[in-house]
């Protein structure tokens, strides 16, 4: 199972993006410790993640899905956030 990072810029103030967040959670084991960034474990290519999430964003929003290489470094996260990263990257 690959690990992907999902980043987005949601341009419409006051818009309800809860369906986007729920769609991300349904894709696999997830991490969300930064405002506009998620990391998920997912069986499938980045395009399948993009295609699943695109219906949940507006036409002027931006979405990036990238497969992670496994090397990472971080600082300032809670123990739970750090533990997830250590166990899933």
C-alpha angles and dihedrals in degrees: 000000000000127000119231134187118219119199129175146176110212107200105186112087114223094014116144107238096171090116089057091052092048090048090053092049091052092056095071147288104346144197122199112173098132124063100244100017133085130176119205139180107228140170104225143043128300089253091064090054091048092048092050093051103039094080088059097057133067123252092254095050122100126226130187126187118183133171112237122230096217097250114109144150128195144169138196100030126131120258091258093052092046092047092054090051093048091050098043110035 
